[in-house]
């Protein structure tokens, strides 16, 4: 049976990729940030830059229109956040610094340099540290790219999305195909390579059209990393049906792998990460891959994992700046995982990098994972999603097309009932954290 037919005929197909998981445990725990001190041993830092020159309809992440005064206030507050976490941290050299967004490339090279310099002052960096920045194609002009390279950024990722102007217009993207191609060429000339994002399953898109985009991607030699995502829309009825999405997925998967790219992770819902040899994204591999790294989440809306806590910063820029202005971390939630949830987290996130080592689990937790998760392992074997040896849980070719479903197998009963927090839930946590802070101040003043 072909991989496509195995996917379409599987009893789980109707529920495929419906349990997107960015962090675990999913529960939010509102906190008074002024009273929280997290002992952290970070191996990396994620920096969220919440600004975009224009807001694309398809992007679900925390963002706001670029305003130069707001950007300057943000950079100052971010450097203060770095300093506060440095006082709480005592970890190994950082393996990654990842600028995500939003659009990090709205920052000028001097601003980026000030942020990187602040990190270097307070944290040791590994000799091969990855410093990666997500960039809009229109920002990738020679002067900015050259300056970014010279200040130490060593990986550029750009949301190209498509090489077709009609598709870009349908998506509401804020660049043209020609601008995308010029950006790729410029980064390739300076850095030697570039990582790109591609979107598929847009309204009106055919299988033949998507195949042409895959071939166009493969024709550009400097592309060494591809993250492709199936479009998620508020009105899915406007998109090609799931059966066509499955055809698009398998077509691209087999073509990229056949051309020498390695499928090494599926970190986002409906997403697949492919890399040339030696060009995996360290942030993705260490954030999700087991055993997972501790990392600091900096910036409005950023997620982190420090001191056994999943941390979430508030989304609002004003609150972010104000909290840091009074010497308080801008957290709105810090959920401490209990012993069982930490064990589950190892696999919930770990399967997103497609193979999960078993020995480190036993070393970290003192339990045999084959015994602790006997029910879950048996379920994955029955579904045909994984094979299990003495050393690894490995996703099968079919399981690689059901990564979020595999991840959900390891949810606890409590967390299974919790929706993954998105903007409304985080906003409510932000309100609750602010009230706790105000109550604490009122109590202190009698």
N, C-alpha and C positions, 0 to 999 in steps of 0.2 A: 504494500500500500504506500502511495506517495505521502510525503509529509503534509501536503495540502489536504488530501483526503482524510488523513489521520486527524488533522485539526478540525476539519468541518464535521466529521462524523463522531467526534468525541462528545460524550454526554455533558461535559462541562463547557462546551463551546458557547452556549447561550449566556453564560456568566463570565466569559473570558475577560480578563483585565478590568474587573469592576471594583477591585479592592485596593485602590492606590494607597501606598503607605510610604510616607516620607520620614516618619520617625516612630519609635516604639519605646515604651508604652504610649498610646495615643492620648490618654487622659491628660487634661490640663489641670494644674493645681495653682490657683492664683496665690501670689505671695506679696508680702510687704517687702519691696526690694531693698529698702534701707536696713532691714534686719537680717538680710541673707548674706552669708559669706561662704562661697563654694571653694573648697580645696580642690584645685585642678592640676592635672598632670597632662596638659595638652600636647598632642603630637601634630596638631595642625590648627589653622585658623581659617574660618569662613567669614568674609566681609561682605555684607549686603549693602549695595549702593542703590538706593530706592528711586533714582531719577531717570527719566526718559525725556528726550526732546519732544517726542510725540508718543501717544499711548496706543499700542497695537491691540486690536480687539481679541486676538487669540491668546494673549499672554495672561496667565492667572496669578502672577506674582505681585507682591507688594511694590507699588510704584506710584510716582507722582510726577507732574510736569516739572521740567528743569527750571529752576530759578536760582540765579547766581548767588544771591544772598543766602538762600536756604542751603545751597551746596557748601558755601564757606562755613556756615554754622555747623553743618553736618560733619565736615572734616575735623573741625576743632573738637566737637563732642566725641567723635570716633577715636581720636588720639587720647582723649581722657579715658575712654572705655578701655583702650589698650593698657593704659597705666594702672587702672583699677584692677584689671584681671592679672596683670603682672605681679601685683602685690599678693595675690592669692595663689599663684601658680609656682610649681616647682617640678618641671617635667623634663623630658629628654629634648634634644634639638628638634625643631619643627621640621616635618617632612613636606608640608604643603601650606601655601597661603593662596586662598582662592577668592578672587573678587567676582561675586555674582550680582544679579540684579533683578529688576531694573537694568540699567546700562552703565557699567563701570567706566566705559570710555567717555562718558560725559565729563569725567574728571580730567583736568589738565595733567600733563606729565609732572609738573612741580607738586601738585596735590598728591598724586600717587606716590611720588618720591617721599613726601613728608610722612605719609602713612607707613610705607615700607621702612623708612628710617626709624620711626617710632617703634615698630615691631622689632627691628634689629637691635635697638638700644635695650630692650627689655627681655628679649627671648633669644636663645641660641638657635641658629639655623643649621640644619644638616647640610653637608657639602653639596648634595644633589637635590636640595629643596626645590620643589615645583612652585613657581609663582605664576599663577594662571589668571587671565582676565577675560571675561566675556565682553564682546565689543560689537557695536552696531556697524554694519558695513559702511555707512556713510562717514563714520569717524575714522576709518582706517586709511587715512591719507599718509603720505610718506613721512612728513615731519612728526606726526603723532606716533606712528609705528616705530620710527627710528629712536625717538626719545624714550618710548616704553621699553624698547630693547636695552637701551643704554642704562636705564635705572634698575635693571635686574629682572624685569618680567621675562619669563622664558617660554611661555605658552600662551597663544592667542586662540580664543574660540569665538566664532561669529555666527549669528543667526541668519544664515543665508536663506534658508527656508525653501527656496525654489529658484530655478534658473529661467522661469517663465513669467513675463510681466502680467499676463492675464491672471495667473494663479496668485501672484503677489497682491494684485489689486483685490481679488476675491477674499484673500486672507486679511486685508486691511494693513498689510505691511507698509513700512515707511521708506522703502528703497526700491530701486529698479534692478532688473537682472544685470544690466551693464554695471551698475555700481557694485553689485555683489562680486562680479567677475574681477573688477578692478581691485577690490579689497583683497581678494584671494591672491592676486598677482603681487600686490604690494607687500603683504605679509610674507608670502613665499620668498620674495626677493631678500627681505631683511632677516627673517627668522629661519628660513629654509623649509618651513612647513606651516600648516594651519589646521585647526579643528573646525568643523562646521556642523550646524544643525540643519536638518531637512524635515519639513512637514509633509505628510501625505494624507489622503482621504479628505481633501477639501471639496467643497461643493462643486459638482459638475466634473470632477476629475475622473478620467478613465484609466483603466489598467495600462493601456498603451502609452498614455501621457506620462504616468508614473514611471514606466519602464524607460522612457526617454530621459527623464530626470536622473535616474540611476546611472544610465550610460554617460550622461554629461558629467556627472560627478566623477566617475571612474576615468574619464579622459583627462582630468586635471591632476598632474603628477604630484603637486605639493600638498594635496589633501592627505593627511595621515591619520585623521580621526573623524568619524562620522557618528553623530547621534541623530537617529531618525525617530520621529514621533508621529503617531496617529492623532489627527486633530480631534480634540474634545470640544464640542460645541454645546451651547445651551439648548439648541434645537437640533438634535441629532437627525431628525427626519430630512434635513436639508443636505445631509452627507450621503455618499455612497453607502450601500448596505453593508452589514458586518461580513457577509460572504465575500464581497469584493475587497473589503479591508483585509480579510484573510489572504486573498490572492495577492494583494499588493505587498503584504508583509513577507510572505514566503518567496515571492519573486525577488524582492530586494535582498532578503536574507541570503538566499542561495547565490545571488549574483555577487554580493560584496564578499562573502566567504570564498567563493570561487576565484575572486580576483586577488586573494591574498590577505584580506582583512580578517582579523580575529574578532569574533563576537565574544566579548569578555564580561559584559554586564548588561543589565536591563534595569536601570535605576528609576526611571519614571514610568508611569502607567502608559502602556501602549508604546513604550520606547525601547530602542535597541542601541547599544553602544558598540561600535566597531573601531578597531585600531590596527595600524600597521605594527609589526614586531617592534617592541620596545617603546611604543608610543601610547600606552594606556594612560589615562588620566589618574594621577596619584590620588587626588581628592576623592574621586569616585571609588577607586579601589580600596582606600583606607576608611572612608566614611561608612560604606556599606559592607565591605568584605570582612569576613570573620578571621581572627578576632578584631573587632572594630576599634578604631582609634578614638581616644578622647580628642575633642576639638572645641574651640571657642567659637560661638556664633556672635558676631559683632555687627551692629547696624540695626536699623528699624526692621522688625519682623524676622530677624535672623534666628535660626535654630542652632543649638549647640548641644554637646553632651560632655558634662564636666562633673567630676566628683560623684559619679553614679546618678546624676540628675540630667534629665532632658530639659533643656532651658529654651524658653521662647521670649524674645524681646517684643515689646509693644510695637504696633504698626505705625503709630502716629509720630511724625517728625518732631513736633513741638514738645511732646512728652519726653521723647528720647533726649532732646537737647536739654530740657529742663532738669530731668533726673540726673544726668551726668554733670550738669552745672552745679548741683549741690552735693556731688561726690557719691551718688548712688547708682548702682547698676540699673539699666533700663529694663529689667526683667518684669514680665507680667505672669509668668508661669515657670515653676521649677518642680518637676515631678520626679521623685526619687523612686527608682525601680526596686521592687522587693526581690528576694533571691530567685523566685520562680520566674518573674518577668525578665530579669537579667539573662537567665538561661534561654528564655524564649526569644529575647531580642537578638541573641547570637545567631539564631536561624532565621527569624523574621526578616532581618536586614541581610544576613549572610547569603541567602539564596539569590539575592539580586546580583551577585557576582558569579552565579552559576555553579560554583563548586565550593563546598564548605568543609574545611579540615576538621576532623573529629578529635585528634589528639590534643590540640590547644583547649578544647572545651573541657576535657577531663582534667587537664592541668589547672585550668582557671577555676573550675567549679567543684572538682572532686567527684564528679558523677560520670558514669558511662552514658554517652548520649543515646546509644542504641537501646539502653534500658529506660532512661528517663523519658525518651520520646518514642518508645516502642509503638504506641498507637499511631502517632503522626507518621513515623517512617513506614509503617505497614500501609497506611492510606496512600502515601505517595507511590509506593510500589504498585499497589492495586490500580491506581489511576494511570500508571505508566509514565509518571512525571520525573522519576528519579531512579538512579541505581545507588546502592549503598555497599561500600567495601569496608575493610578494617580501618581505612585511613580517610575516606572522603564520602560525603554525600554529593553526588554529581547529578545535575539535571540532564535528562535525556533530550535529544533533539525536539521531541514533542513538549517536554516540560519547559524548555526555553521559550516556548510560545505561550506559556501560562504562568509566567513568573509571579505575578501578583496573586494568583490563585494558590501557588505553592507557598508563598509568604503567609497567606491567611491561614493555612493549615496549622501554623504554630501559634496563632493568637490564643490567649487565655479566654475562658468563657466571659470574664468580666470585660476584657478589652474588645472582644468580638462585637459586643453590643454598643461600643463607643464609635460614633462616626469620626472619620479622620478630621481633625480640626482644620478648618479653612478660615477665611477672613471673618465671618460672623462670630464663630466661636472664640477666635483670638480677640476680637473687639470686646466681647463680653468679659473675657479674662482681664483685659486691660482696664475696663471699668471697675471690676472687682478689686484688682490690685491697687488702683488709685484710691478707692474707698478705704482699703486696709491701711494704706499709708496715711491718709487723712485722720483715721481713727487713732492710729498710733501717735500722731503729732498732738491731737486733742488730749489724749490720755496723759502724755508727757507734760503738757502744760496745765494739767489739773482742772 
